[in-house]
Amino acid sequence: MRKAQIQRNTKETKITCSINLDGSGVSNVSTGIGFFDHMLELFIHHSLIDMDIKTDGDINVDLHHSVEDTAYAIAQATTKALGEKKGIKRYGFFYIPMDEALSRCVIDFSGRPEFIWKVKLGLEKIGEMDTELFTEFFKAFANESKCNLHIENFYGKNNHHIIESCFKAFAISYRNAVEADPRRANNIPSSKGIL
C-alpha cells in the first residue's frame, strides 16, 4: 500500500495530512472553509484515494494561507507516497461535465512543475472562499509535487458548477496518473530512467 503522512507547521498554518493512494475514496477533511472542504471531499471521493487532512490556519486574517498550504501538504504527501514513481501511469487526463459546465484537466507527474489555468469566473467569492484562491491551490499543488498541471474550462454559467467540474476533472486525472500500470511493473515511466 502506497501511504504517507506529513505534518506542515508554519507561523500561519498547522496541517496534518495522511494519504493512501490505493484507497476507496474515504475522506476526513477539516480546513475551516466550508466550500473548500466540499471541493476536497469531491477530489478524494473521485480520485479513490483515502485522505485525512486537518488545517488550522489564520483564517482571521484571510483564507489564502490555509488554501495554499493545504495544497502544499497534499502535494508533499502525494510525492512521499509515490516514492520513485515506479510502476505508475504518470499521465492522466479527463473531461468532466457538471450540468452546463465542461472542464478538462491534464496532469503529468514529470518531476518538472508547470501550471496552466484557463478558467474564468464571474464571481469574487463562492461561499466564503475568494475565487482567486482556486488558482493558488492548483498552482501550489503543481509547484510542490513538481507536476505539469493544465486545467481549462470550456464553458459554463454557474461558478459553483465550473469549479466543481475542475476539481472532479483533477481528481480523475490524478487517479489515472498515480494508478499502477501492470505493463510497467516496477519500472520508472521515463526514458531517462528517473522522474
C-alpha positions as CSV (number, residue, x, y, z in Angstrom):
1,M,0.0,0.0,0.0
2,R,1.3,3.4,-1.0
3,K,0.7,5.5,2.1
4,A,2.3,8.7,3.5
5,Q,1.7,11.0,6.4
6,I,3.1,14.5,6.8
7,Q,3.0,17.5,9.1
8,R,3.4,21.0,8.0
9,N,3.8,23.7,10.6
10,T,4.4,27.4,9.9
11,K,3.6,30.6,11.7
12,E,0.4,30.8,9.6
13,T,-0.9,27.2,9.4
14,K,-0.6,23.8,11.2
15,I,-1.5,20.9,8.9
16,T,-1.6,17.2,9.2
17,C,-2.2,15.1,6.1
18,S,-2.3,11.3,5.7
19,I,-2.9,9.7,2.3
20,N,-3.4,6.2,0.9
21,L,-3.2,6.2,-2.9
22,D,-4.7,2.7,-3.0
23,G,-7.8,3.6,-1.1
24,S,-11.5,3.8,-1.8
25,G,-12.4,7.5,-1.5
26,V,-12.7,7.8,2.2
27,S,-12.2,11.4,3.4
28,N,-11.9,13.2,6.7
29,V,-11.4,16.9,5.8
30,S,-11.3,19.9,8.1
31,T,-9.9,23.2,6.9
32,G,-12.4,25.7,8.4
33,I,-13.5,26.8,4.9
34,G,-16.8,25.2,4.0
35,F,-16.7,25.4,0.2
36,F,-13.0,24.3,0.2
37,D,-13.9,21.3,2.3
38,H,-16.6,20.4,-0.1
39,M,-14.2,20.5,-3.1
40,L,-11.5,18.5,-1.3
41,E,-14.1,15.8,-0.4
42,L,-15.1,15.6,-4.0
43,F,-11.5,15.3,-5.0
44,I,-10.9,12.5,-2.6
45,H,-14.1,10.6,-3.5
46,H,-13.5,10.7,-7.2
47,S,-9.7,10.0,-7.1
48,L,-10.4,7.0,-4.9
49,I,-7.6,7.9,-2.5
50,D,-8.2,7.9,1.2
51,M,-7.1,11.1,2.9
52,D,-7.3,12.7,6.4
53,I,-6.4,16.4,6.3
54,K,-6.8,18.9,9.1
55,T,-5.7,22.5,8.6
56,D,-5.6,25.1,11.4
57,G,-4.9,28.4,9.7
58,D,-5.0,32.1,10.3
59,I,-8.4,32.5,8.6
60,N,-9.0,35.5,10.9
61,V,-6.5,37.2,8.5
62,D,-7.8,35.7,5.3
63,L,-8.1,32.3,3.7
64,H,-5.1,32.5,1.4
65,H,-2.5,30.7,3.7
66,S,-4.9,27.9,4.6
67,V,-5.8,27.1,1.0
68,E,-2.2,27.4,-0.4
69,D,-0.6,25.4,2.5
70,T,-3.2,22.7,2.3
71,A,-2.2,22.3,-1.4
72,Y,1.4,22.1,-0.3
73,A,0.6,19.4,2.2
74,I,-1.4,17.3,-0.2
75,A,1.4,17.5,-2.8
76,Q,4.0,16.6,-0.2
77,A,2.0,13.6,0.9
78,T,1.4,12.5,-2.7
79,T,5.1,12.8,-3.5
80,K,6.1,10.8,-0.5
81,A,3.5,8.1,-1.2
82,L,4.7,7.9,-4.9
83,G,8.3,7.4,-3.9
84,E,10.4,6.9,-7.0
85,K,7.2,6.7,-9.1
86,K,8.0,3.2,-10.1
87,G,5.2,1.4,-12.0
88,I,2.7,4.4,-12.2
89,K,1.0,5.6,-15.4
90,R,2.4,9.1,-14.8
91,Y,-0.1,10.8,-17.1
92,G,-3.8,11.4,-16.6
93,F,-6.4,13.5,-18.3
94,F,-10.2,13.7,-18.1
95,Y,-13.1,15.9,-19.2
96,I,-15.9,16.4,-16.7
97,P,-19.3,17.9,-17.4
98,M,-21.2,19.5,-14.4
99,D,-24.6,20.4,-15.7
100,E,-24.0,23.2,-18.2
101,A,-20.2,23.4,-17.4
102,L,-17.4,21.4,-19.1
103,S,-13.8,21.3,-17.9
104,R,-10.7,19.4,-18.7
105,C,-7.6,18.5,-16.6
106,V,-4.3,17.1,-17.9
107,I,-1.6,16.0,-15.5
108,D,1.9,14.6,-15.8
109,F,4.0,13.7,-12.7
110,S,7.1,14.6,-14.7
111,G,9.3,16.0,-11.9
112,R,9.0,19.4,-13.6
113,P,6.5,22.0,-12.3
114,E,4.3,23.8,-14.8
115,F,0.8,25.2,-14.3
116,I,-1.7,26.4,-16.9
117,W,-5.1,27.7,-15.7
118,K,-7.6,28.8,-18.3
119,V,-10.7,29.3,-16.1
120,K,-12.7,32.5,-16.0
121,L,-15.1,33.1,-13.1
122,G,-17.7,35.8,-12.8
123,L,-17.9,36.0,-9.0
124,E,-15.3,37.2,-6.5
125,K,-16.4,34.6,-3.9
126,I,-18.1,31.2,-3.8
127,G,-19.4,30.8,-0.3
128,E,-16.8,32.5,1.8
129,M,-13.9,31.5,-0.5
130,D,-12.3,34.0,-2.8
131,T,-12.4,32.6,-6.3
132,E,-8.8,33.7,-6.9
133,L,-7.7,31.1,-4.3
134,F,-8.6,28.2,-6.7
135,T,-5.7,29.3,-8.9
136,E,-3.4,29.5,-5.8
137,F,-4.5,26.0,-4.7
138,F,-3.7,24.3,-8.0
139,K,-0.5,26.3,-8.6
140,A,0.8,25.4,-5.2
141,F,0.0,21.7,-5.8
142,A,1.8,21.7,-9.2
143,N,4.9,23.5,-7.8
144,E,5.2,21.3,-4.7
145,S,4.5,18.0,-6.5
146,K,6.6,19.0,-9.5
147,C,4.0,18.1,-12.0
148,N,2.6,19.6,-15.2
149,L,-1.0,20.6,-14.4
150,H,-3.2,22.1,-17.1
151,I,-6.8,22.9,-16.2
152,E,-9.2,24.5,-18.7
153,N,-12.9,25.3,-18.5
154,F,-14.5,25.4,-21.9
155,Y,-17.9,26.8,-21.0
156,G,-20.4,27.2,-18.1
157,K,-22.5,29.8,-16.4
158,N,-22.7,28.7,-12.8
159,N,-19.5,29.4,-10.9
160,H,-20.1,26.6,-8.5
161,H,-20.5,24.1,-11.4
162,I,-17.4,25.4,-13.2
163,I,-15.1,25.0,-10.1
164,E,-16.7,21.6,-9.3
165,S,-16.1,20.3,-12.8
166,C,-12.4,21.5,-12.4
167,F,-11.9,19.6,-9.1
168,K,-13.6,16.4,-10.4
169,A,-11.5,16.5,-13.6
170,F,-8.4,17.0,-11.4
171,A,-9.5,14.1,-9.3
172,I,-9.8,11.5,-12.1
173,S,-6.7,12.8,-13.9
174,Y,-4.8,12.4,-10.6
175,R,-6.3,8.9,-10.1
176,N,-5.3,7.8,-13.6
177,A,-1.7,9.2,-13.2
178,V,-0.9,7.6,-9.9
179,E,-2.5,4.2,-10.7
180,A,-0.3,1.2,-11.1
181,D,0.4,0.3,-14.8
182,P,0.6,-3.5,-14.9
183,R,2.8,-3.3,-18.1
184,R,5.4,-1.2,-16.3
185,A,5.8,-3.4,-13.2
186,N,8.5,-1.6,-11.1
187,N,9.9,0.5,-13.9
188,I,10.0,4.2,-13.8
189,P,7.8,5.7,-16.6
190,S,10.5,7.8,-18.2
191,S,13.0,7.1,-21.0
192,K,15.6,8.9,-18.8
193,G,15.1,6.3,-16.0
194,I,14.2,9.0,-13.4
195,L,11.4,11.4,-12.6
